[in-house]
Amino acid sequence: MGLLNMIKNQLIDVIEWPEQEPGILVHRFNRHDNEIKMGAKLIVRPGQKAVFVNEGKIADGFDPGTYTLSTQNMPFLTTLLSLPYGFTSPFKAEVYFVKTTEQLDRKWGTPNPVMLRDQDFGMVRLRARGNYSYKVGIREEMISRFVGAQSEFAADSIEEQIRVKVISSFSDCLGELKIAALDLASKYDEISNTMHTKLTQDFIRLGLELLSFTLENISLPDEVQKAMDERASMGAIGNLNNYSQYQAANALREAANNQGEAGNLMGMMLGTQMAGGISNSLMQQQNTAAQTIPPPVPGQSQYFAVIAGQQAGPFNMAQLQEKINKSEISKETLLWKQGMPSWEKADAISELINLFDCVPPPIPGK
């Protein structure tokens, strides 16, 4: 009887992974050199997949469900079993349970700042963080490269390698997209999509399937954030001259409300500063207006004329000829141009004499 019990204990008739510990991706069924009985029950729970490995290669895989092991659903056994037993003998094989549920909210971040060449601020150091999700795929590379002789394979064993790859790809992504630091906050989705595309093949090579990738935040150095705040403030102020005058006027009113010699002195100083600011503003406006008037064409004389008691002009030679023909300018009209010491009558200016010779005589009978 004892011999029969010993033989029975050597044969495993139920294969399952009832307790799924958090963080464990792959679990090897522990058979302690015992043989699996032909006709044994295989129980695969939801979120699992069972994989039979023969001589280091994946032989058969089973989705969630309950199975009775036989040569019909395990063709590879025909190479393991001997004919004398009629395909009813026990067999030995490695059985791995793989967790196929989505691994959610896996964190990534930049432990050291990433350098970015920015068109506005030059070289910028920035940090980023986010999350991603994945699930384990059934690939021989996963079993052979990462599980090996281990009885369990934890997520931490591979996620550190993933984080290094993510940071490397993130640096490349920013260099390829060439997004200005001021625009990074509006490009999170674009960066996330690009990163998902870049990392998909890397996850496949690890025996994993990347399901989502999210960029949560990009933080810039304090000095860059301060410069961005100052630029935003200047944009909100608008016209800097008007803002300076407004500040000076408010300060002047507050100083006037202060009694005593100190208040009067402050009012005088602010009044002087305000007057200087207004004067500078007016000068700038005059210079701007003057710049809108084009200079005279080189080589042409420009004359001012006294017409009907008012200064008019300047007029070039063609315009003077037209006004002479219309009798708006006569030989007695006073004219002046730059370089003349004073106003002169038209007939006293030598270069204008010929203009009067071109005037036709009156029509006979009129």
C-alpha positions as CSV (number, residue, x, y, z in Angstrom):
1,M,0.0,0.0,0.0
2,G,2.8,2.4,0.8
3,L,4.4,1.7,-2.5
4,L,1.2,2.6,-4.3
5,N,0.8,5.8,-2.4
6,M,4.4,6.8,-3.2
7,I,3.8,6.2,-6.9
8,K,0.5,8.1,-6.8
9,N,2.2,11.1,-5.2
10,Q,4.8,11.1,-7.9
11,L,2.1,11.8,-10.5
12,I,0.6,15.3,-10.6
13,D,-3.1,15.3,-11.7
14,V,-4.0,19.1,-11.2
15,I,-2.0,21.9,-12.7
16,E,-3.0,25.5,-11.7
17,W,-1.7,28.8,-10.4
18,P,-4.3,29.7,-7.8
19,E,-2.5,32.6,-6.0
20,Q,-1.4,35.4,-8.3
21,E,0.9,37.7,-6.3
22,P,1.0,41.3,-7.3
23,G,3.9,42.2,-9.6
24,I,4.5,38.6,-10.8
25,L,4.3,38.3,-14.6
26,V,5.4,34.7,-15.1
27,H,5.1,31.8,-12.7
28,R,6.6,28.3,-13.3
29,F,4.5,25.5,-12.0
30,N,6.4,23.7,-9.3
31,R,6.4,19.9,-9.9
32,H,9.5,19.0,-7.9
33,D,10.7,16.5,-10.5
34,N,7.3,14.8,-10.3
35,E,5.7,13.6,-13.5
36,I,2.5,14.9,-14.9
37,K,-0.1,12.2,-15.3
38,M,-1.7,11.8,-18.7
39,G,-5.3,12.9,-18.3
40,A,-4.4,15.4,-15.6
41,K,-6.6,18.6,-15.2
42,L,-5.2,21.9,-16.3
43,I,-6.9,24.9,-14.8
44,V,-6.2,28.3,-16.5
45,R,-7.9,31.2,-14.7
46,P,-9.1,34.5,-16.3
47,G,-6.2,36.8,-16.9
48,Q,-3.8,33.8,-17.3
49,K,-2.3,31.7,-20.1
50,A,-0.6,28.4,-19.6
51,V,2.5,27.5,-21.7
52,F,4.1,24.1,-21.9
53,V,7.8,24.3,-22.7
54,N,9.7,21.3,-24.1
55,E,13.5,21.4,-24.3
56,G,13.4,25.2,-24.0
57,K,10.9,25.8,-26.7
58,I,7.2,26.7,-26.4
59,A,5.2,23.6,-27.3
60,D,1.6,24.4,-26.5
61,G,-0.4,27.3,-25.1
62,F,-3.8,27.2,-23.3
63,D,-6.2,30.1,-22.9
64,P,-8.5,30.4,-19.8
65,G,-10.5,27.3,-19.2
66,T,-10.3,23.7,-17.8
67,Y,-8.6,21.0,-19.9
68,T,-8.0,17.3,-19.6
69,L,-4.4,16.7,-21.0
70,S,-4.2,14.1,-23.7
71,T,-2.4,13.6,-27.0
72,Q,-5.3,15.1,-28.8
73,N,-4.9,18.6,-27.3
74,M,-1.1,18.3,-26.8
75,P,0.4,17.0,-30.0
76,F,4.0,17.5,-28.8
77,L,3.5,14.6,-26.4
78,T,3.8,12.1,-29.2
79,T,7.5,12.8,-29.3
80,L,7.8,12.4,-25.5
81,L,5.9,9.2,-24.9
82,S,7.0,5.7,-25.8
83,L,4.9,3.3,-27.8
84,P,4.9,0.5,-25.2
85,Y,2.8,2.7,-22.9
86,G,0.2,3.3,-25.6
87,F,0.4,7.1,-25.0
88,T,-0.9,6.7,-21.5
89,S,2.3,7.2,-19.6
90,P,3.2,10.1,-17.4
91,F,5.4,12.8,-18.9
92,K,7.7,15.6,-17.8
93,A,7.5,19.2,-19.2
94,E,7.9,22.8,-17.9
95,V,4.6,24.6,-17.4
96,Y,4.6,28.4,-17.1
97,F,1.6,30.5,-16.2
98,V,1.7,34.0,-17.8
99,K,-0.3,36.9,-16.5
100,T,-2.1,38.4,-19.5
101,T,-3.9,41.2,-17.7
102,E,-3.0,44.9,-18.5
103,Q,-0.3,46.3,-16.2
104,L,-1.8,49.7,-15.5
105,D,-0.2,53.0,-14.4
106,R,3.4,52.0,-14.7
107,K,5.4,55.2,-13.9
108,W,8.3,56.7,-15.8
109,G,10.3,59.8,-15.3
110,T,13.7,61.5,-16.0
111,P,16.0,61.1,-13.0
112,N,18.3,63.6,-14.5
113,P,17.4,66.7,-16.6
114,V,17.1,66.2,-20.4
115,M,18.9,68.9,-22.5
116,L,16.8,70.7,-25.2
117,R,18.1,73.3,-27.7
118,D,15.4,76.0,-27.7
119,Q,15.1,78.8,-30.2
120,D,14.1,81.3,-27.5
121,F,16.1,80.4,-24.4
122,G,19.1,78.5,-25.9
123,M,20.0,75.3,-24.0
124,V,17.2,74.3,-21.6
125,R,17.2,71.5,-19.0
126,L,13.9,69.9,-18.5
127,R,12.3,67.0,-16.6
128,A,9.3,64.9,-17.6
129,R,7.2,62.2,-16.1
130,G,4.2,60.1,-17.1
131,N,2.8,56.6,-17.2
132,Y,2.3,53.7,-19.5
133,S,0.6,50.3,-19.6
134,Y,1.4,47.0,-21.2
135,K,0.7,43.3,-21.1
136,V,2.9,40.2,-21.5
137,G,2.9,38.5,-24.9
138,I,3.5,34.8,-25.4
139,R,6.8,34.7,-27.1
140,E,9.8,32.4,-26.8
141,E,12.0,35.4,-26.2
142,M,10.2,36.2,-23.0
143,I,10.7,32.7,-21.6
144,S,14.3,32.2,-22.8
145,R,15.7,35.6,-22.2
146,F,14.1,36.7,-18.9
147,V,12.6,33.7,-17.1
148,G,15.2,31.0,-17.7
149,A,15.6,28.9,-14.6
150,Q,13.7,31.3,-12.3
151,S,10.5,30.0,-10.8
152,E,8.9,33.5,-11.0
153,F,9.5,36.6,-13.1
154,A,8.5,39.9,-11.5
155,A,7.6,43.2,-13.3
156,D,10.4,45.0,-11.5
157,S,12.9,42.8,-13.3
158,I,12.0,44.3,-16.7
159,E,10.5,47.7,-15.9
160,E,13.8,49.2,-15.0
161,Q,15.1,48.3,-18.4
162,I,11.9,49.8,-19.9
163,R,12.4,53.1,-18.1
164,V,16.0,53.5,-19.5
165,K,14.6,52.9,-23.0
166,V,11.8,55.4,-22.4
167,I,14.2,58.2,-21.3
168,S,16.5,57.5,-24.3
169,S,13.5,57.6,-26.7
170,F,12.1,60.7,-25.0
171,S,15.3,62.7,-25.7
172,D,15.3,61.6,-29.4
173,C,11.6,62.5,-29.6
174,L,12.1,66.1,-28.4
175,G,15.1,66.5,-30.8
176,E,13.0,65.2,-33.8
177,L,9.9,67.3,-33.1
178,K,11.8,70.5,-32.3
179,I,9.0,72.0,-30.2
180,A,9.8,75.3,-28.6
181,A,9.8,75.4,-24.8
182,L,6.9,77.9,-24.8
183,D,4.8,75.4,-26.8
184,L,5.6,72.2,-25.0
185,A,2.5,72.4,-22.8
186,S,0.2,72.4,-25.8
187,K,2.0,69.4,-27.4
188,Y,1.6,66.7,-24.8
189,D,-0.7,64.5,-27.0
190,E,1.6,64.8,-30.0
191,I,4.6,63.8,-27.9
192,S,2.8,60.9,-26.3
193,N,1.7,59.6,-29.7
194,T,5.2,59.8,-31.1
195,M,6.6,58.1,-28.1
196,H,4.0,55.2,-28.4
197,T,5.1,54.7,-32.0
198,K,8.8,54.7,-31.2
199,L,8.5,52.3,-28.3
200,T,6.1,49.7,-29.8
201,Q,8.8,47.6,-31.5
202,D,11.1,47.8,-28.4
203,F,8.3,46.3,-26.3
204,I,7.7,43.6,-28.8
205,R,11.3,42.6,-28.7
206,L,11.0,42.2,-24.9
207,G,7.9,39.9,-25.3
208,L,5.5,42.7,-24.3
209,E,2.7,44.7,-25.9
210,L,2.6,48.4,-25.2
211,L,-1.0,49.4,-24.7
212,S,-0.8,53.1,-23.8
213,F,1.8,55.8,-23.2
214,T,1.1,59.2,-21.6
215,L,3.2,62.3,-21.0
216,E,1.9,63.8,-17.7
217,N,4.1,66.8,-17.1
218,I,7.2,68.6,-18.4
219,S,8.9,70.9,-15.9
220,L,11.3,73.6,-16.9
221,P,14.1,75.2,-14.7
222,D,13.0,78.1,-12.4
223,E,15.0,80.7,-14.4
224,V,13.2,79.7,-17.7
225,Q,9.8,79.7,-16.0
226,K,10.6,83.2,-14.6
227,A,11.5,84.4,-18.1
228,M,8.3,83.0,-19.5
229,D,6.3,84.7,-16.8
230,E,8.0,88.1,-17.5
231,R,7.3,87.7,-21.2
232,A,3.7,87.0,-20.5
233,S,3.5,90.0,-18.2
234,M,4.9,92.3,-20.9
235,G,2.4,90.9,-23.3
236,A,-0.4,91.7,-20.9
237,I,0.9,95.3,-20.3
238,G,0.8,96.1,-24.0
239,N,2.2,99.6,-24.7
240,L,5.2,100.0,-22.4
241,N,5.2,103.9,-22.7
242,N,1.6,104.2,-21.7
243,Y,2.1,101.8,-18.8
244,S,5.1,103.9,-17.6
245,Q,3.0,107.1,-17.8
246,Y,0.2,105.4,-16.0
247,Q,2.5,104.3,-13.2
248,A,4.1,107.7,-12.9
249,A,0.6,109.4,-12.7
250,N,-0.5,107.1,-9.9
251,A,2.8,107.7,-8.0
252,L,2.4,111.4,-8.5
253,R,-1.2,111.3,-7.1
254,E,0.0,109.3,-4.0
255,A,2.9,111.7,-3.4
256,A,0.5,114.7,-3.6
257,N,-1.6,113.1,-0.8
258,N,1.4,112.9,1.5
259,Q,1.8,116.0,3.6
260,G,5.1,117.6,4.5
261,E,8.4,118.5,2.8
262,A,9.2,114.9,1.9
263,G,5.9,114.5,0.1
264,N,6.4,117.8,-1.8
265,L,10.0,116.8,-2.8
266,M,8.8,113.3,-4.0
267,G,6.0,115.0,-6.0
268,M,8.5,117.3,-7.6
269,M,10.8,114.4,-8.5
270,L,8.0,112.3,-9.9
271,G,6.6,115.3,-11.8
272,T,9.9,115.8,-13.4
273,Q,10.2,112.2,-14.3
274,M,6.7,112.1,-15.7
275,A,7.3,115.2,-17.8
276,G,10.4,113.7,-19.2
277,G,8.6,110.5,-20.0
278,I,5.8,112.4,-21.8
279,S,8.4,114.5,-23.7
280,N,10.2,111.4,-24.8
281,S,6.9,109.8,-25.9
282,L,6.0,112.9,-27.9
283,M,9.4,113.0,-29.5
284,Q,9.1,109.4,-30.5
285,Q,5.7,110.0,-32.0
286,Q,7.0,113.0,-34.0
287,N,10.0,111.0,-35.2
288,T,7.6,108.2,-36.3
289,A,5.4,110.6,-38.2
290,A,8.4,112.2,-39.8
291,Q,9.6,108.8,-41.0
292,T,6.3,108.3,-42.8
293,I,7.0,111.3,-45.2
294,P,9.3,110.2,-48.0
295,P,12.3,112.5,-48.8
296,P,12.4,114.5,-52.1
297,V,13.5,112.7,-55.2
298,P,17.3,113.3,-55.5
299,G,18.2,116.1,-58.0
300,Q,14.8,117.9,-57.9
301,S,14.2,121.2,-56.2
302,Q,11.4,121.6,-53.8
303,Y,9.9,125.0,-53.2
304,F,7.5,126.4,-50.7
305,A,5.2,129.2,-51.9
306,V,3.1,131.9,-50.2
307,I,-0.4,131.4,-51.8
308,A,-3.3,133.5,-50.5
309,G,-1.3,134.5,-47.5
310,Q,-0.6,130.9,-46.5
311,Q,2.5,128.7,-46.8
312,A,2.0,125.9,-49.2
313,G,4.1,123.1,-50.6
314,P,6.7,121.9,-51.1
315,F,6.3,121.8,-54.9
316,N,8.6,120.2,-57.4
317,M,9.3,121.9,-60.8
318,A,6.4,120.1,-62.6
319,Q,4.0,121.2,-59.8
320,L,5.2,124.8,-60.0
321,Q,4.7,124.8,-63.7
322,E,1.1,123.6,-63.3
323,K,0.3,126.3,-60.7
324,I,1.9,129.0,-62.9
325,N,-0.2,127.8,-65.8
326,K,-3.3,128.1,-63.6
327,S,-2.1,131.6,-62.5
328,E,-2.0,130.4,-58.8
329,I,1.7,131.4,-58.8
330,S,3.0,134.6,-60.5
331,K,6.3,136.3,-60.8
332,E,5.5,138.3,-57.6
333,T,4.8,135.2,-55.5
334,L,7.3,134.6,-52.7
335,L,9.1,131.3,-52.9
336,W,11.7,129.5,-50.7
337,K,13.6,126.3,-50.7
338,Q,16.2,124.6,-48.4
339,G,19.5,126.5,-48.6
340,M,18.0,130.0,-49.4
341,P,18.6,132.6,-46.7
342,S,15.1,134.2,-47.2
343,W,12.0,134.2,-49.2
344,E,12.4,135.6,-52.8
345,K,10.0,136.6,-55.6
346,A,9.6,134.0,-58.2
347,D,11.1,136.2,-61.0
348,A,14.2,136.7,-58.9
349,I,15.0,133.0,-58.9
350,S,17.0,132.2,-62.0
351,E,16.0,128.5,-62.3
352,L,12.3,129.5,-62.4
353,I,12.4,132.2,-65.1
354,N,12.0,129.7,-67.9
355,L,8.8,128.4,-66.3
356,F,7.1,131.7,-66.9
357,D,8.2,131.8,-70.5
358,C,6.2,128.6,-71.0
359,V,2.9,130.3,-70.1
360,P,0.9,130.9,-73.4
361,P,-0.4,134.4,-74.1
362,P,-4.1,135.3,-73.6
363,I,-6.5,134.1,-76.3
364,P,-7.3,136.9,-78.7
365,G,-10.6,138.7,-78.2
366,K,-10.9,137.6,-74.6
